[in-house]
């Protein structure tokens, strides 16, 4: 066994890094000093045709921007930043190499997991969509009283977006209040489905032994969709070069592919924080709900809006817990106080596990402007008061390429925050 493990490890580690389309690309961390600097950054991409991939957008003078820049465009952008006097440093000096190291580590961790021959699902490694959905089905098969599989939507490429419904039905058949959770609407955010499937497993297995879990599943229904952007997520597993894909896989005008499905919802669609360019990473689509995925999931939420009391869309990265609005600095009249109180409680719960700080606030205050996003729609149109977007680890050291040794700590700190939201719903309705 030991010799076999050594041979597998040596084989993986000896693989020569293939040439990458991202070779010598860089991620710059930029520090806008004022509103003029922010405008410069947000307009330079369109005016200069730099094909910038904003991993983190600037939303105001106090916020940083992390920008993936193709090697061919680095001199132009760096010169522009220097002329403007905008401070920056290099966060990742070779994106291609960082991708190769990340994927090699992922392959190694998965190989070691297989070597252990443990029949249990390994939450310390990243999993393919098939592996995630197989585990969802396994839980539904083994815990049929509290878990069932649903498909409320499909994808452009013909896949089913699977949702697992958790909860003990009321004996009298009365409809229960509900709580919707989804993740990976942006497919490169691998830590998100890894965290959500951990939470699903803990909820199912701790029912009947943990009083908080038992109360939540007895009195609430949870609809949990670990992977919203299924086609995109499957695509990110194809190669190192596809790992950073963000959008869905629906063809657009010309050579462009994909829509940013978190810009495709019918709430302030096509305003700030999205793009009209079909090739842009934040392209909002041809119309609100132009995409099958957003159209069908929003239909399910709309039809069940009177029962759904909370909505959380998990993303990465930045370690923030955001309430509406994403499109505006304005605070929702009447609901902002309660939304903020639950947000603060959620991040306090997260910190209590491993001491990691998350920031609670509004999207425009804590991250960046976004319009046509799911959270604004679920609050604005569906009337779900407690609508949030939560960005998981980290704050930029690894960004979307979080190593496998960060999976369990992230999942462990997020799980109790989900329980916190569930208890809040039960205590405040």
N, C-alpha and C positions, 0 to 999 in steps of 0.2 A: 504494500500500500504506500509506504513512504517513498520507495523508488519511483512508483508510478506518479506520485504527486510531484516529485522533483522533476521528472521528465516533462510533465504537462506544464509546470511553471517555467522551465527552461525554454520550452517551445514557444510559449506566449511571449516571454521576455525577449527572445532572440529575434522576433519579427522586426524587420527593418521598416521604419516609418515610410509608408507610401507617399508619393507626391500628392499634395493636397491642394485643392483650389483655394484654400485659405492660408497656404504657406506664406509666411512673413507678413500676413495681415496683422494689424495691431488693434487692441482695444485701448482707446484713450479715455482717461478720466479727466473731465473738463469742469472747471469751477467758474461759472458765470458770476460776475460781480454785480450786475444790475440788469434791469429789464432790457436794455439795449443789447447786452450780450446774449440774453435768452433769445431775442428776436433774430440775432445774427445766426445762432446755431440752428434754430428751427426753420430758417429760410434758405440757408446755404445749400442744403441737400437738393432742393428742387431747382434752385437757380444754377448751380454748378454741375448738376447731374452726377453727384458723387456716389450714389447708391449706398448711402450711410445706413447702417443698421443700429438704431438706437436701442441698446440693451436697457438703458434707463434714460428717460427723457428729462430735460430740465423743465420744471413748472414754475420756477420763480428764482429770484436772486439768491436764495439760500440753499438751493438744491443743486446737486452735482448732476452731471450727465456722463454716462458710460456709452461710448460709441465704438462699434466695430467698423474699422475702416479698411477697405481693400488696399493692398500694398501699392497699387498703381496710383491711388488717390491720396496717399499719405503726405507727399510733399505739398500738394495744393492746400490741403486742410491745415497742416501744421503752419504753413506760411500765413494763411489767413488768420489763424488764431494768434500768431505772434504779432502780426500787423495790428490786430484789434487789441492786443495786450491782454488777452484772456488766458489765465493760467491753466496749465494742463500737465498731466504726467502720463506715462505709459503704464497701464494696468496689466495688459497682456502683451508681451513683445513678439509672440508668434502664435497666432490663433491655430494654425495648422498643427503645430507641435503640441499645443495644449489639448486639442481635440484628440490627437493620437494617444497622448498619455492617458487622457480620460477614458477612451474606449479600450485601451489595453488594460487599464485597471479594472474596468467593468468586465472584460472577458476573463481576467484572472479571478475576480471574486465569484463569478458565475461558475467557473471551472472548479474552484475550491468547494463551492456549495454542492455541486454534483458529486464530488469526491466523498463528501460526508454521508451520502446516501440516506439522508434524513427524509422521510416521507412527508414531513411537515413543510408547509410553505415557508421559504426563507425570506424574512423581511429585511435582511441586511444587504440584499442585492437588488439591483434594478431588474424588472421583469418586462417581457414582451406583452403586447395586448392579449394574445392568446393565453398566456400564463395567468394574467390577471383575471380574465373572464372565466377560465377554468376554475380558479379558486373561488370566484363568486358563485359559480354553479355548485361547487363542492359544498360550500356553506349552506346554500339553499336546499340541497339534497339532504344534508345531515341535520339541519335545524328548520324543518318545514313549518313548524308552529310560529316562527318569528321571522323567517326570511323567504323571499320569493324573487325570481328574476323577471324583469320586464324589459321590453324594448319599446321605448316611446318615440324613437327617431332612427332614421337611417342616414347614410352618408352618400356623397357623390359617387364614390367608387363601389357602392352597393353593400357596404358593411352595416351591421346593426350596432347601434350605440346602446350598450347594456346598462341598465339601472337595477340595483338591488333594493328592494323595499324591505325595511326592517320594522318590526313592531308586532305586538300581540293584539290580534283583533279583539274588539269589545264583544262580549258574549251576546249582547243584544243587537249586534250588527250596525250600531251607530258609527257614523264616519268620525274618525279621530282627527284632531289637529295634527298638522304635518310640518316637516322641516326638510328643505331641499338642500343638497350639497352636490356640487360638481367640481371638476378639476380638469386641467390639461386642455383648456380651450386653445391654449398656445402649446403646440406639441413638443417644443424643445424643453419644457419645464418638467423634466423627468421626476424630480423629487415629489411632485404633487401626487400622481397616482400611487407612488410608493407609500406616501403618507396616508392617503385615503384608504387604501386596501388594508393597511394596518389597523386603522380605526374601525373599519367594518368588521374585521376579524375579532377585535377586542370586544366590540359591542355584542356580537353574537355569542362568543364564548363566555363572557362574564354575566350574561343574563341569568338571573336566578341566584347568583352568588354575590354580586356587587349591588348594593341597594340603590345607588344612583342610576346605574345602567338599567336595572330592572324597572325602576320607576319610569324612566324615559321611554323604554320600549313598551311598557304597559299602557302609558298614557299618550304617547305620540307615535306617529308613523314617520320614518325617515326614508326619503328617496335619495339614494346615493349613486352618483354617476362618476366613477373614478377617471374615465377618459372621455371627454366630450369630443375632442378633435381626433377621432379614431384614425382616419386616413393619414392625417399629418403625423400622428404618433407612430404608426406603422412605418411610415417613410423615414422617420428619424433613426430607425434601427437598421436601415439598409447599408449604410457605410459611414465612415468618418465625415465625409463631405456633406451628408444629408442630416447630420446630427443636430444642427442648429436651425432646422426648418421650423417656422412659426405658424404659418397659415394653414388653411385646409388645402385640398389638392384639386379644386375645381378650376378648369382652364378659364383664362380671362382673355382680354383683347391682346392680339399680337402674340409675342412669345411668353407672356406673363402667366403665372399659375398662382391661384390661391387668393382667398379673402381672409383678412383678419377678422375672425368671427366675434371678437370682442369689440368690434367697431360696427357690427352689422345689425344691432338691435334698434327697434323703433322708438328711441328716446333721444332727441337732439342729434339724430343721425347726420353725419356729414358736416359736423361743426368742428371746433378745434380739437387737435389731438388725433386726427385721422387724415387719410390721404385720398386724393382723387386719382392718383397714379396706380394703375393695375399692377405694376411691378413693385410698388413700395411695400415695405414690411407691414405698414398700418393701413393698407387699402381697405376701404369700408364696403366695397361691393357696389353693384349697380343700383341698389335700392335697399331700403330696410327689409330685412329678412329675405334677401335674395338667395340665401344659402339654405339648402334643405335641412341642415343640422340645426341652425338657429330657428328656422321656421317651425320645425316640428317640436323641438323641446319647448320653445316659448308657447306653443299651442297647448301642450300638456300643462305647463305652469298656469296659463291663463284659465284653462278649464277647471283647475283645482285651486284657484287663487283665494277662494273664501276659506279654505282649510289650511293653506300653507302660511305659517306664521313667521318663518325665518328662512332666509336664503343666504348661503355662503358659497362664493366661487373662490376656490383656492388657486393661487398662482405662485410663481417665484420670479425674481428674488427681490429682497429689500427689507424683510422683517417688519412689515407694517400691517395694520388691521384697519381697513378703510370703510367708512360709512358714506352715503350719498352727500354731496354730489361729486361725480367725476368731471362733469362738463363745466362746472361753475364753482366759484368761491362761496356762493350763497349757501346758507344753512337751511334745511327744510323747516319751515315754521311749524311749531307744535311738536315735532318728533325728534328734533336734534338732541335734546337733553337726554331722552331715554336711549337713543342710539349711541350717544357718546358714553353713557354710563355702562352699557353692556360691552362696548368696545374696550373701555378701560379695564373692566373686570376680566375680559378674555385675555388681554395681554398680561395682566397680573398673574393669571392662572398659568400662562405659558412660562413666564419667568420663574415661577415657583418650582419648576421641574429641574431645569439645568442652569438657571441663572441667566438665560439669554434674553436680551432686551428686544422687545417689539414696540413699535410706536403706534398708538391709536389716534385716528384723526380722520380728515376728509381726504379723498384722493388728490384734489387740487393742492392741498396743504402738505401732504406727506410724500407724494410720489410725482405725479404729473397729470396734465389735463387729458381726459379721454371722453369722447362722445360716442354715442351709439353702443354703450357697453351694457352688459347684462344686469349689473347691479342697479344702474339708474333706471332701466326698464322695469325690473321687478318691483322697485319702490314706486316709480312714477306712474306706470301703467297698471301693473298687477296689484298695487296697493299693499305690498308686503313690507310692513314697517321696518322689520329688522333685516335689512338687506346689506350684505357686506362683500367686499373683496379682501381676502387675506393673502398677503405675499409672504412666502416662507423663506427659509434660509437661502443664501447668506446675505451679506451686504456688499458683495462684489469681489471678494478674494477669488472665489471659484465661479460665482454667478450661476449660469445655467449648467455648468460642468461640475456640480457638487459631487465629490467622491463618495463611493459607497459607504465609507465609515461614518458619513454624516446622516445616513438614512434613518437609522434607529433613533438617534437623539432627536432628530426633527419630528419623527412620528410620535415619539414618547411625549414631547412637550405640546404637540397640537391636540392629541386625543383628549386630554382633560378640558381643553378650551371648547371642544365640541359638546362635551357634557355640560359645561357652563352655559352655553347657549340653550341647550335643551331644558335645563332647569329654569333658566330665566323665563322661557316661554311659558312653562307650566306655572310659574309663580306670578306672572304678570298678565295673565289673561283670565 
